[in-house]
Amino acid sequence: MMDQARYRELKEKMTALKSLYASRHYSQCAKFGELLLSEMHDQTHPLHLAHLNFYTALSHDTLAREATLKNRWRELSLAELHYNAAIVALSTSQSPAQCDPWSPNLSGSALPSPYSRRRVDSVSSDRSTASSATSLGDEDDDYVEMSPRKLASQESDKTLSRSEFRPVTSTSPPPTARPQTPQQFYFSANIATFVRMVEGHLADVRDQKLRTGVPTVRFTMPSPRPSPTKATRLSRCISVEPADIDEAAMEAIRESRRKMKFRPRFDPTSVQRLCNEALVELLE
């Protein structure tokens, strides 16, 4: 069992984790959730593990929607991992005998609160409006108060019919063990609803992974660019020594080169003369 000091510390950290997600600090929420999961031990309640894995998976799931194609696969894989861990933790906490939600070592805040009040109200309304033959209360009374003393006080024909009915029920597979208290009944119902919600998130993440696809790593080697000297030398060799050009074509190329007129080189004498004339005028 977890002591009170450690439980209060864990409760504060879980509240901080939820606040990080509510304030849209998804990266910090994911890192903080993974840090808390690394600090868990064997005495940690399965609902606490499910709570931490759920918010960590939600953070990675949200980051995957906003990430680029390069990081989307990684975030989706982490979200799938934590969703599966949350489902495993919830499956181990569905036994009312092992996990009592109303014990001092478990707070009601760790339960899936969005569903508890709604399910309690719906069940209570069903109890008030159902008939005596189909109501949940009568079924519970028949299930709990079925004793030999009650059978002996009934009429003989009803006793006979019930005695004939008893071997049939004994040969059939035993029904699922129902919680002994209303609190445990609501607890099991809320856990089942929470599991279905997490499974829905998990199915959506897997669908996103199928659409995204596994990222492939491509190594592209840059094509070497030839240096200007080598390129000029190569082009000169190709142009000067062609193999399939006859002598007449070569003579035409030489003649065109002879007639080519180049721009004359810059002559600074005219500029110097103008500068000297300007200096003479300034001195006068």
N, C-alpha and C positions, 0 to 999 in steps of 0.2 A: 504494500500500500504506500502511496505517496504521502509524505508529510505535508502539513499545512503550509509551511514556509515555501517549500518548493512548488507546491500547487499554486500559491498566490503569485509567485514569480512567473510561472508558466502562463497563468491567466493574463497577467499584464503584457507578456510578450505576444500572446495570441491577439490581444486587443490592439497592440501596436501593429501587428501584421495586417489585421483587417483594416486599420486606419490607412496604412500605406496603399492598400489596394483601392480603398474608397477615394483617396486623394489622387489616384491615377499615377502613382509612382511605381510603375509595374516592374521596372528593373530592380529597384531597391526591395520591393516586396518579394520578388523571386529569390534574390540573394539572401534576404533575411530568413525566408522560409526554409531554404536549403541549409542555412546555418543552424536553425532550430532543429531541423530533422537530424542533423549530425550530432546534436547534443542529447537526443532521446535515448532512453534506456529501456530495460525490460519491464519496469514498473509503470511506464507511461500507459495511460488509458487508450484503448483503440480509437475512441472518439476524438481524442486529442490528436492522434496521428492522422486520422482522416481529415480533421479540420486543417492541419498544417499542409498536408498533401493537396487538399482541395484548393486552397488559396495560392499555393505555389504553382499548381497546374493552371489555374485561371490566369495568373500573371504571364506564364510562358505562352499560354494560348492567345492572350491579347497581344503580346509582343510579336507573335507569329503573324497576326493580321496586319501589323504595321511594318514588319521587317521587309527587307528586300528579298529577292529570290535566293540570294546566297545564304542568308541566315534563317530563312523560313523553315527549312527542313530540320535544322537543329532545334529550334524552338518548339516545333510540333512534336518532335521525338521526346523532348523533355516533358511536354504537357501530357503526352500519352503515358509516359512512365509514372508520373505522379497521379494521374487519374486512376491507373491500375492499382497503385499502392493505396489510394483512398478506398477503392472498392474492396480490396482485400482486408483492410482494417475494419470497414463497416461490416463485412461478412463475419468477422470474428466477434463483433459486438452485438450480434442479433440475438444471442441467447440471454434471456432475462435472468437466468440463474448466475451467469458469469458476470454480467454487467448490470448493476442496479443503478439506473439513472438518478435515483433520489438519495443516493448515499452521500455522506458529507464530503467524500473525496471527488465528487463530480458535480460540476456546476451546471445549471440549466442553460448558461450561455454557450456551452459547448455543443448543445443539441442543435439540430437544424431548425432554428427559431422561426423562419418564414412559414413552416408547415405545422408546427405544433398547435398554435392557437386555432388555425383554420380547421385542422382535423378534429380538435376537441369540440369546437362549435358544431361541426357537421354531425359528429356522432351523437352529441347531446340532442340535436334537433331530430335526428332519426329516432332516438329513444322516445321523444315526446309525441311524435306523430305516427309511429308504427302501431299496428294493431297488436292485440294480445297473442295472436297466433304466429306472427312473423317478426315481432320485435326482438331486438338484441337482448333486452333484459330477460324475456321469457326463455330465450335459448340458454342464457347463462344460468337461470334458475334451474332449468331441467338438467343442465350439465352438472351443476354443483350439488343439487339437492336430491339426486337420484341415489337413494339409500334403501337398504332392506326394510327399515321401519316404515318408510313411506309406501313401499310396495305392499306391505302387510295390511295397511289401513285402507287400501283401495278395494274396490269390488272384485268379486272372483273372476268375472269375465275379463276385466282389465288386467288383473294379475296374470291370468292365463295368456292373454295376448302379449303382455310384456315378457313373460317367461319364454314364450315361443320366439319372441324377437331377440332375446339375449344371445342365443347361440349364433345367430346370423351376424350380429355385430362383433362377436368374438372372432369369427373366422375372417372377417374383412380386415384389411390393413388398419392399424391403429391411426386415429386422426392426429393431426399436428397438435402438439402440446400448446395449449392456449395459456396466456399469462394469467396469473392468479389474482392480480390487482388491476384496477383500471389504469393506474399510472404505467404499469408495465405494458399494458395493451397499447396505450398511446405511444409509448416509447418504441415498441416494435413497429407500429404503423409508420411513425415518423422516420425511422431508420430505413424502412422499405421505400418510402417516398424519396428519401435522400439518395439511396442507391440508384433508383431509376433516373434521377436527375443527373447524377455523375455519369451513368452509362450513356445518357443522351449526349453529354459533352464529349465523352470518349468516342462515340460513333461519329460525331461531327469532325473531331480532330483526325480520325483515320480517313475520313472522306477527303479532308483537305490534303492529307499526305499523298493520297492517290492522285489528286489533281496536280500537286506540285511536282512530284517525281524526284528521284534521287539526283542530287547535284553532281555533275560530272566535272572533273578537273582536266582542263586542257592546257597543255604546255605548247606555246607557240614560240618558235625560235625566230628572232628578227633576221630578215634577209640582209646579208652584208652589202653595204653600198660601196661600189668601187670608188677609189680615190680619183680626183680630177686628172692627176698626172697619168695614171694607168688608163683611164678612159680615153684621154686624148691620144696617148701613144697607140692604143688599140685601134682607135678610129683612123689614125694616120696610117697604120700598117695596112688596114683594110682598104683605104682609099688609094694608097700609093702602089700597092702590089696586088691588084686584083688578078684573079686567075682566068677569068672568062671575058676580059675586055681586049679587043684587038688593038693593033698599033694606031689605027686612024682615030679611034676614040681617045686614046692616050694623048695623041698630038693635039686634039681639040681641047682637052683639059689643060694642057700646058699653055696653049695659046690664050685661053681665057684667063689664066693666071698672069700672063705677061701684060694683058690689057687692063688688069685690075688697077685702079687708082686708089691710093691710100691718102688719108687726110694728112696734111703736112704737120710736122711737129710744132709745138708751141715755141714762138720766138719772142723772148722777153725784151728785145731791144726797143720796140715801139713803146712798151709800157715804161721802160726806164727813161726814154726821152720825154714822155709826158710828165713823169714825176719830176724830172730836172727842171722843166719849164715852170711847173707849179711852184717849186721851191724858189726859183729866181724871182717870180712875181711876188712871193711873200716877203722876200728880202728887200725888194724895192719899196 
